[in-house]
Amino acid sequence: MGRDGAIGSAYISNAGGKIIVQDPTTAVIHEMPSAVIDLGIADRIVPLEYFHKVMFDTIESVYKQIKR
């Protein structure tokens, strides 16, 4: 389980996208983020309780870069 998401994440990573995954120890199905981590393409590994903050900060940073 989780390999299809990892394959999609690899395409995103290869195209220059950033990959942020949930810490497997906080995931209900730990195989999903672990599959991405095992591929070595996770840019950030974040516990569930901080995931929303990391996502918001990442989106805000990209938006500020675009507005320049």
N, C-alpha and C positions, 0 to 999 in steps of 0.2 A: 504494500500500500504506500502511496506517495510518490511512486516513480514517475507518473505522468506529470505531476506538478514540478518535479525536479527537472524533467526534460524541458518543460515550458520555461522554467527559470533559467536553464542553460541558454536557451535562445535569447531571452531578455538580456542576460549577462553578456553574451557574445556580441549583442548589438549595442553594448555600452550602458545598459541599465543597471541600476543598483538593486541588489537582492538583500532584503531584510527578512529574516525568519524568526519565528518564535523559538525561544529556548525549549528544546525537547523535554526538559524536566518539568515544564509548566504546561505542556500540550496534552490534550486528551488522547490524541493519536500521535505519539512521539515519532513514529516512522516517517511522517510527512516532512517535518523540518529536518529530521536526521538525513533523509535522502538528499536534500539540498546541501547540507553540511558535508556529507560524505563526498560529494562531487567537488568540494573545495571552492564553491562559487558564492557562498554567503558573505556579503560585505559586513553585515551586522547580525548578531544573534542576541535577541532581546527577550527578557522575561515578559510574560503576559501582562503583568501589572504596569509595565512601562511602554508597552507596544504602541499605544495610542499617542503618547508624547513623542516618541521617535518618529512615527509616521507624520505627525503634524509638523515637527521641526524639519523633516526632510522635504515635505511638500512646500513649506514656507521658504526654505532655502532655494529650491528650484524656481519658485515664483519670483523671488527677488532677483535671481540671475537673469531671468527672462525679461524682467521689466527694465533692466539697465539699458 
